[in-house]
Amino acid sequence: MIVVAITIATVVGGILVQEFTTAAESINLGVNR
C-alpha cells in the first residue's frame, strides 16, 4: 500500500508541476506582450 501511495503521489505531483509550469509560461508570455 505504501508503494502505491508513493506512486500516486509522484504522478499527482508531476501533474501539478506541469500545470504550474504551463501557467508560469502563460503569465510570462502575457508580461512580454
Secondary structure as GFF3:
##gff-version 3
##sequence-region A 1 33
A	DSSP	alpha_helix	2	32	.	.	.	ID=ss1
###
